[in-house]
Amino acid sequence: MDQAQSVSWKWWAALTFVASISISLPATAPADYSVCANFDEILEARNLNYLPLIRVSDPGTRDQPMFNGFFFYGVEQFDPTGRYLLGLRVYFQSRDVKADDRGDVGYIDLKDGFKWTKIGETTAWNWQQGNRLQWRPRSDEIIWNDRSEDGKSFVCRAYNFRTHEKRALPRPIYELSADGNTALTHDFERMNLFRGTEYVGIDDPHEKEFAPSQTGIWKMEMQNGKAELVLSLAKMAAIAYPKGKPPSGHLYFFR
């Protein structure tokens, strides 16, 4: 939760693009790579030994480059077997995302020549967090955020890896419970003042309100799409500002 400020984001995608992956060693093999105990050791380290890297994503051509990424941490990029690697493929870089910029959603087969399989598209993504693409725990589904067919709302797409069936859930998602049954989310359209994390293309219906009561943190059942507002921005404002709201600002939930 924060009040929006004008923030100049560096291209977070540069930190998280999936151009290559490391080849894991068996658990019993001796470590022939360097290990750092904390982030300070990483910053201060010199002459580290690294695992060999193999590029698994297709860079395209000079005239038609492709950029493959996963963008953010904290969600499942690999399937439970470790064979299939999720990715979002886009066709430009070094500029802001526009409303009509589409990304291809798919996976890479690490045991079949790094074959790419496209399973869908999205117009709901950003450079920092992608489209929240992930494997849904304890299921065969891959999920990601997108815009609805009429372009008026953000939704969650679900693709069954085994049956290839597709379905749509009425709200986008941010975080899933460990059992994959429940999702929490905020309103991505309200984050349009926080550069780098917004989904463009849909206006915030409560843009002129500091802390509307109609929106906030939502909980959604992943089986049937039933959603409920569990904490409104108005309630959060009463907690954060018991003496009254500030004279200006734009309250929203973030991550």
C-alpha positions in Angstrom: 0.0 0.0 0.0 1.4 3.4 -0.9 0.4 6.8 -2.3 1.4 7.1 -5.9 4.4 9.2 -6.7 6.2 9.9 -10.0 8.7 7.0 -10.1 11.2 6.6 -12.9 11.6 2.8 -13.3 14.7 1.3 -14.9 13.8 -1.6 -17.1 13.2 -4.3 -14.6 12.9 -6.7 -17.4 16.6 -6.5 -17.9 17.0 -8.2 -14.6 14.5 -11.0 -15.2 14.4 -11.9 -18.8 14.9 -15.5 -19.5 17.6 -15.8 -22.0 19.2 -18.8 -20.5 19.0 -21.2 -17.6 21.6 -22.9 -15.5 22.0 -26.7 -15.7 21.5 -28.1 -12.3 24.0 -30.6 -10.8 22.8 -33.8 -9.1 22.4 -33.4 -5.3 25.3 -35.8 -4.7 27.8 -34.0 -7.0 30.5 -31.9 -5.5 29.8 -28.2 -5.8 32.0 -26.6 -8.6 30.3 -23.3 -8.3 30.6 -20.4 -5.8 28.0 -20.0 -3.1 27.3 -16.7 -1.3 25.6 -16.6 2.1 23.9 -13.3 1.7 23.5 -10.4 -0.7 26.4 -8.4 0.7 28.7 -11.3 -0.2 27.4 -11.2 -3.8 28.1 -7.5 -4.1 31.6 -7.8 -2.7 32.5 -11.1 -4.4 35.2 -11.3 -7.1 36.1 -14.2 -9.5 33.1 -16.4 -8.8 32.7 -19.7 -10.4 29.4 -20.2 -12.3 27.5 -23.1 -13.6 27.5 -23.4 -17.4 24.7 -21.7 -19.2 22.7 -22.8 -22.2 20.3 -20.5 -24.0 16.8 -22.1 -24.2 14.8 -19.2 -25.7 14.7 -18.1 -29.3 16.1 -14.6 -29.9 14.5 -14.3 -33.3 16.4 -12.5 -36.1 18.1 -9.1 -36.3 15.1 -7.8 -38.3 12.5 -9.5 -36.1 13.9 -10.0 -32.6 12.0 -11.8 -29.9 12.4 -11.2 -26.2 11.5 -14.0 -23.8 10.9 -13.4 -20.1 9.3 -14.4 -16.9 9.8 -11.1 -15.2 9.1 -11.7 -11.5 9.8 -14.1 -8.6 7.6 -15.8 -6.1 5.5 -17.9 -8.5 6.0 -21.3 -10.1 7.8 -21.0 -13.5 8.7 -24.7 -13.7 6.1 -27.5 -13.7 6.5 -30.1 -10.9 8.7 -32.3 -13.1 11.1 -29.5 -13.9 10.8 -30.2 -17.7 8.5 -27.3 -18.8 9.5 -23.7 -18.4 6.9 -21.0 -18.7 7.6 -17.8 -20.6 6.1 -14.6 -22.0 7.4 -13.7 -25.5 7.2 -10.1 -26.7 8.6 -8.4 -29.8 10.0 -5.0 -28.7 12.0 -3.5 -25.8 13.2 -0.2 -24.4 9.8 1.6 -24.4 6.6 1.7 -22.4 3.9 -0.9 -23.0 0.9 0.3 -25.1 -2.6 -0.9 -24.9 -2.4 -2.9 -28.1 0.9 -4.6 -27.4 0.3 -8.3 -27.3 2.6 -10.9 -25.7 2.6 -14.6 -26.5 2.2 -17.0 -23.6 3.8 -20.4 -23.8 6.3 -22.9 -22.4 9.7 -24.4 -23.4 10.3 -28.1 -23.3 13.8 -28.6 -21.8 13.9 -32.2 -23.0 12.8 -31.8 -26.6 15.2 -29.4 -28.2 13.9 -26.4 -26.2 10.7 -26.5 -28.2 8.4 -23.5 -27.7 4.6 -24.1 -27.5 2.3 -21.1 -27.6 -0.8 -21.6 -25.5 -2.3 -18.1 -25.6 -1.8 -14.3 -25.7 -2.2 -11.4 -23.3 -2.6 -7.6 -23.5 -2.3 -7.3 -19.7 1.4 -7.2 -18.8 4.1 -4.8 -17.7 7.9 -4.8 -17.7 8.3 -5.4 -14.0 5.8 -8.2 -13.3 4.9 -9.6 -16.6 1.3 -10.9 -16.6 1.6 -13.0 -13.4 2.1 -16.2 -15.5 2.5 -19.3 -13.4 1.6 -22.9 -12.8 -1.4 -23.3 -10.6 -0.4 -25.5 -7.6 -1.9 -29.0 -7.3 -3.6 -28.8 -10.7 -2.7 -29.2 -14.4 -3.5 -25.5 -15.1 -1.3 -22.7 -16.3 -2.7 -19.3 -15.5 -2.0 -15.7 -16.5 -3.7 -12.3 -16.6 -5.3 -10.8 -19.8 -8.0 -8.4 -20.9 -11.5 -9.7 -21.5 -12.7 -10.3 -25.0 -14.5 -6.9 -25.1 -11.5 -5.2 -23.6 -13.5 -3.7 -20.7 -12.0 -5.6 -17.8 -9.0 -7.6 -16.7 -9.4 -11.3 -16.3 -7.4 -14.5 -15.5 -6.9 -17.1 -18.3 -6.5 -20.7 -17.4 -5.1 -23.4 -19.7 -5.2 -27.1 -18.8 -1.8 -28.6 -19.7 -3.2 -32.1 -20.1 -6.5 -31.6 -21.8 -5.7 -28.2 -23.6 -9.1 -26.8 -22.3 -9.2 -23.1 -21.7 -11.4 -21.0 -19.4 -11.6 -17.5 -18.1 -12.1 -16.2 -14.6 -13.7 -12.8 -14.0 -10.8 -11.1 -12.1 -7.1 -11.0 -12.7 -4.9 -12.6 -10.0 -1.8 -11.6 -8.1 -1.1 -14.3 -5.5 -2.3 -17.9 -5.2 -2.8 -20.0 -2.0 -0.4 -22.9 -1.6 -3.2 -25.3 -2.5 -4.1 -23.4 -5.6 -7.7 -23.0 -4.6 -7.8 -19.3 -3.8 -6.3 -16.1 -5.4 -5.9 -12.6 -4.0 -5.6 -9.6 -6.2 -5.9 -5.8 -6.3 -7.2 -3.6 -9.1 -4.4 -3.3 -11.7 -6.2 -0.4 -13.4 -5.8 1.7 -10.3 -2.1 1.4 -10.4 -1.8 3.7 -13.4 0.1 6.3 -11.4 2.8 3.8 -10.3 5.0 3.5 -13.4 6.2 0.1 -14.5 3.6 -2.0 -12.7 0.4 -0.9 -14.3 -1.7 -2.8 -17.0 -2.6 -0.2 -19.6 -5.8 -0.1 -21.6 -8.5 0.2 -19.0 -9.2 3.4 -17.0 -9.8 3.3 -13.3 -13.5 4.0 -12.7 -12.7 5.5 -9.2 -9.7 7.6 -10.4 -10.9 10.8 -8.7 -11.5 9.1 -5.3 -8.7 8.9 -2.7 -9.9 5.7 -1.2 -13.1 4.2 -2.8 -15.2 1.7 -0.8 -16.1 -0.4 -3.9 -12.6 -1.8 -4.4 -9.4 -2.9 -2.7 -8.2 -6.5 -2.1 -10.3 -9.2 -3.6 -10.4 -12.9 -3.0 -11.4 -15.3 -5.8 -12.1 -19.0 -5.8 -10.1 -20.5 -8.6 -12.6 -23.4 -9.3 -15.7 -21.2 -10.0 -14.5 -17.6 -10.2 -16.6 -16.5 -7.3 -15.0 -13.2 -6.0 -15.5 -11.1 -2.9 -14.0 -7.8 -1.6 -12.2 -8.7 1.6 -10.6 -5.3 2.4 -11.7 -2.0 0.8 -9.5 1.0 0.3 -11.9 3.0 2.4 -11.4 0.7 5.3 -7.7 0.7 4.8 -7.7 4.6 4.7 -9.5 4.7 8.1 -6.8 2.5 9.6 -3.8 4.3 7.9 -5.2 7.8 8.5 -7.3 7.8 11.7 -7.1 11.6 11.9 -8.4 12.1 8.4 -7.1 11.5 4.9 -4.4 13.6 3.3 -5.5 16.6 1.2 -4.3 14.9 -1.9 -3.1 11.5 -3.1 -4.3 8.2 -4.6 -4.5 5.2 -2.3 -4.1 1.7 -3.7 -2.9 -1.7 -2.7 0.4 -2.9 -4.3 1.8 -6.5 -4.2 
